């Protein structure tokens, strides 16, 4: 698993400021379900904080100390809300059961092997109450992108209040044998005087196909309820680029 993100953590909220639909979706899922809720892969709290603000009991788990430092700083003046845990989704033990487990924004794809994936899913199962709900979202692998082997993808530029501009360019290399995409991320900070500072980080994701994910869930004690193709809950459509799995824990 990638556990670093030392540079990315400081800019994460700015880089993904354009991404709000998934946070709204998880708040809706919280409202329609029950609490308490565990968010695995909570990062800097992009989804955690809207859940807290909506009034739900939420525990956050992440393997990156750098990302959690940012989140804890946000909650520094609200210690009663700070149920944040550093840990590995494969092995964590919080000694607590949850009504729902959320695994947002491709966090599950940081698991490298089938054993890793099943260990995490079974651990989620262990932390869920009877008939508890698991919701996770991953991207739908794009045959168009994978056919190129190497792809460059820019993220929307972000302009900060202090005059800096942040730009991100991802250089992705696909290994079809390993179902893995290795990403070299170029994060450029352009200062008001025109000075440019570039930081480079590396991470990888193990991409998963729809029925592969369904089988992993079945093998880990879950019964699938739905697969959505986007956060508006439309039926799964490969062209949407998203796969959102809703599953219930069974004995």
C-alpha positions in Angstrom: 0.0 0.0 0.0 1.0 3.6 -0.6 1.2 5.3 2.8 3.1 8.5 2.1 1.7 11.6 0.4 4.0 13.9 2.3 3.9 16.6 -0.4 0.4 15.9 -1.6 -1.2 16.2 1.8 -0.6 19.9 2.0 -2.3 20.6 -1.3 -4.8 17.8 -1.4 -7.9 19.8 -0.5 -7.0 22.4 -3.2 -6.3 19.8 -5.9 -9.6 18.1 -5.4 -11.8 21.1 -4.6 -13.7 20.5 -7.9 -14.8 17.1 -6.6 -18.0 17.5 -4.5 -20.5 15.1 -5.8 -19.1 12.1 -4.0 -19.2 13.9 -0.6 -22.9 14.8 -1.2 -23.5 11.2 -2.0 -22.0 9.8 1.2 -23.9 12.4 3.3 -27.1 11.1 1.7 -26.1 7.5 2.3 -25.4 8.4 6.0 -28.9 10.0 6.2 -30.6 7.0 4.7 -28.6 4.5 6.8 -27.6 4.4 10.4 -24.6 5.4 12.6 -21.9 5.1 13.8 -20.0 5.2 10.5 -16.4 4.3 9.7 -14.7 6.0 6.8 -11.6 3.9 5.7 -9.2 6.1 3.7 -10.4 9.3 5.2 -7.3 11.3 4.2 -7.6 15.0 5.0 -11.3 14.8 5.7 -12.7 15.9 2.3 -15.7 13.5 3.0 -15.3 13.1 6.8 -15.9 16.8 7.5 -19.2 17.1 5.6 -20.4 13.9 7.5 -19.4 15.5 10.8 -21.1 18.8 9.9 -24.3 16.8 9.0 -24.3 15.5 12.6 -23.2 11.9 12.2 -20.9 10.0 14.5 -18.0 9.3 12.2 -14.7 7.6 12.8 -11.9 8.1 10.2 -9.1 5.6 9.4 -6.1 6.3 7.2 -2.6 4.8 6.8 -0.9 8.2 5.9 0.4 10.2 8.9 0.8 13.2 6.6 -2.9 13.2 5.5 -4.1 12.6 9.1 -2.0 15.6 10.4 -4.0 17.9 8.1 -7.3 16.4 9.3 -6.4 16.6 12.9 -5.4 20.3 12.5 -8.9 21.0 11.1 -10.4 19.3 14.1 -8.0 20.9 16.7 -10.7 23.2 18.1 -13.3 20.4 18.2 -11.7 17.5 20.1 -15.0 15.9 20.9 -15.4 15.2 17.1 -11.9 13.9 16.6 -12.3 10.1 16.3 -9.4 9.7 13.9 -7.2 6.6 13.7 -4.0 5.8 11.9 -4.0 2.3 10.7 -4.0 -0.2 7.8 -7.4 -1.2 6.5 -6.2 -4.8 6.3 -5.3 -5.1 10.0 -6.9 -2.3 12.1 -8.8 -3.2 15.2 -10.9 -0.4 16.7 -12.7 -2.6 19.2 -16.0 -1.1 18.0 -18.8 -2.1 15.6 -20.3 0.2 13.0 -23.6 0.4 11.1 -21.8 1.5 7.9 -18.3 1.5 6.5 -17.5 3.9 3.7 -14.4 3.4 1.5 -14.4 6.4 -0.8 -12.4 7.7 -3.8 -10.4 4.7 -4.9 -8.9 4.0 -1.4 -9.6 0.3 -1.9 -7.4 0.3 -5.0 -4.3 0.9 -2.9 -4.4 -2.8 -2.0 -1.9 -4.6 -4.1 -3.0 -8.3 -4.0 -6.1 -10.5 -3.7 -5.0 -11.4 -0.2 -4.8 -7.7 0.7 -8.2 -7.1 -0.7 -9.9 -10.0 1.0 -8.1 -9.1 4.3 -9.5 -5.6 4.2 -13.0 -6.7 3.2 -13.1 -9.3 6.0 -11.8 -6.7 8.4 -14.6 -4.3 7.4 -17.1 -7.2 7.9 -15.7 -7.8 11.4 -16.3 -4.1 12.2 -19.8 -4.0 11.0 -23.0 -4.7 13.0 -25.3 -7.5 11.8 -26.8 -6.4 8.5 -24.3 -3.5 8.4 -23.7 -1.7 5.1 -20.4 -1.3 3.1 -20.2 1.3 0.4 -17.0 1.7 -1.7 -16.3 3.5 -4.9 -13.6 2.7 -7.5 -13.0 3.8 -11.1 -14.2 1.6 -13.9 -11.1 0.6 -15.9 -11.1 2.4 -19.3 -10.1 0.2 -22.2 -9.5 3.4 -24.2 -6.9 4.7 -21.7 -5.4 1.3 -21.1 -4.8 0.7 -24.8 -2.3 3.6 -24.7 -0.2 2.0 -22.0 1.0 5.5 -21.0 -1.4 8.4 -20.4 -1.0 12.0 -19.2 -3.9 13.5 -17.3 -4.1 17.1 -16.1 -6.3 18.0 -13.1 -8.1 21.4 -13.0 -5.8 24.2 -12.0 -6.5 25.8 -8.6 -6.0 29.4 -7.7 -5.3 30.0 -4.0 -6.2 33.1 -2.0 -2.5 34.0 -1.6 -2.0 34.3 -5.4 -0.4 30.9 -5.9 -1.7 28.6 -8.7 -1.5 24.8 -8.3 -1.4 22.6 -11.3 -1.2 18.8 -11.4 -0.2 16.5 -14.3 -0.4 12.7 -13.8 1.8 10.5 -15.8 0.2 7.0 -15.7 1.7 3.8 -16.9 -0.5 0.7 -17.1 0.7 -2.9 -16.4 -2.0 -5.1 -17.9 -0.3 -8.2 -16.6 -0.6 -7.0 -13.0 -3.8 -4.9 -13.4 -1.8 -2.0 -12.0 -1.3 1.6 -12.9 1.8 3.4 -11.7 1.4 7.2 -11.4 4.1 9.8 -11.3 2.4 13.0 -10.2 3.9 16.4 -11.0 2.6 19.0 -8.7 3.6 22.5 -9.7 3.2 25.6 -7.5 3.4 28.9 -9.5 4.0 31.9 -7.2 2.7 35.4 -7.9 6.2 36.5 -9.1 6.2 33.7 -11.6 8.5 31.4 -9.7 7.7 27.7 -10.2 8.3 25.0 -7.7 7.8 21.3 -8.8 7.2 18.4 -6.5 7.0 14.8 -7.7 5.3 11.9 -6.0 4.7 8.3 -7.0 1.9 6.0 -6.1 0.2 3.0 -7.7 -3.3 1.6 -7.9 -4.5 -2.0 -8.5 -7.5 -1.6 -10.8 -10.4 -4.0 -10.5 -13.2 -5.0 -12.9 -16.9 -5.1 -11.9 -17.4 -8.9 -11.5 -14.0 -9.3 -9.9 -15.2 -6.9 -7.2 -18.5 -8.7 -6.8 -16.7 -12.0 -6.3 -14.3 -10.4 -3.7 -17.4 -9.1 -1.8 -19.1 -12.5 -1.9 -15.9 -14.3 -0.7 -15.7 -11.8 2.2 -19.1 -12.2 3.7 -21.1 -9.6 1.8 -24.3 -9.7 -0.2 -24.4 -7.2 -3.1 -27.3 -4.8 -3.1 -26.5 -2.4 -6.0 -23.8 -1.2 -8.4 -24.1 2.4 -9.4 -22.4 4.1 -12.3 -22.2 7.5 -10.8 -23.0 9.4 -7.6 -26.5 10.3 -8.8 -27.3 6.6 -8.4 -27.8 5.8 -12.1 -27.4 2.2 -13.0 -23.8 1.1 -13.7 -22.6 2.1 -17.1 -19.1 1.5 -18.1 -18.9 4.9 -19.8 -19.5 6.8 -16.6 -16.1 5.8 -15.3 -17.3 5.1 -11.8 -18.3 1.9 -10.0 -20.1 2.3 -6.6 -20.8 -0.9 -4.7 -23.4 -1.2 -2.0 -23.3 -4.4 0.0 -24.6 -5.9 3.2 -22.8 -8.0 5.7 -24.2 -11.5 6.1 -23.3 -14.2 8.5 
